[in-house]
């Protein structure tokens, strides 16, 4: 039986969100990741819309993160802030 991802999280590192939990949260039913490969191929910064890849499950998001080269968008409900985190900054919580 394949493992299931419970959540993908990171912790705030600066300012008012220091120590606060950021969680992968679907927007319009999908999770957004940014592809380093697309950014390099297009010659644009990683945070541009054109570098986004969308997946429908946390398992798909985790697979991309673990493969390297993908940053994920995370959300902090308390502050309303959203940010992008590189693979080494996130924790994948498996059930």
N, C-alpha and C positions, 0 to 999 in steps of 0.2 A: 504494500500500500504506500503510495507516494506521500511524502510529508506535505503538510499544509502550512502556509505562511499565515501567522496570526496578525502580524503587523510589521511595518518597516518604519523605524524611528531614528531620530537624531536629537541631540540636545542643543539648545541655544548657547552660543558662545560669546555674545557681545551685548552690551547695553541692557535694555529692559527685558530682553528674553534670555539672558544668561541663566542656564540651568533649566529652562522650560522645555517641555517635550514637543517636538515636531513630529507629525505622523503623516505617512503616505495616505492621502485622502482622495478618493475619486472625484473628478469634476466632470459633470455630464456623463457619468458612468465609466470613465476611463482614467487611468493613471498616466501621468506625463513624465517622460524621461527625456534627457537631452543626449544626443549621440556625439561623442568626440570625433568619430570618423566622418560624420556628415559635416560637422563644423570645419574640419580640415579640408574636406573635399570641396566645399563651397567657399572656403576662404573667409568665413565669418566667425564672429564670437559665438561661444557655446550657448549663450543665453538667448539667441535669436529664435524666433518662432520656427524657422525653417529647419532647425536642428532637432525639433521635437519628434519623439516616437510615442505612440499611444498604445497601451495594452489594457486589456479588460480585467485582468486578475493580478493579485499580489504575487502569485507564483510566477507568472510571466515577467513581472517587474523584477523579482528576486533573481530569476535566471539571467536577465540582462545585466543586472548589477554585478552578479558573480562572474560574468564573462569578462568584465572589465570594459572601460570605455563609455559607460553610461552613468549619468548623474540623474538623480530623481528629485522631483518637486515634492516638498513636504509642507505641511500646514500646521500652524499653532492656533488652536481654536481660541485660546484666551486673548491673545494679542491681535488675531486676525492676520498675522504675517504669514507669507509664503516665501520659501526660499529653495534654492537648488543645492543639493549636497552630493559630493563625490562619493564613490563606493567606500573609501576608507573611513568616511565619517558617519556611515549609517550602520544600524544594527538590524539584522533580519531576525525576527522572533518566530520560531517554528513551533507548531503544536504537536 
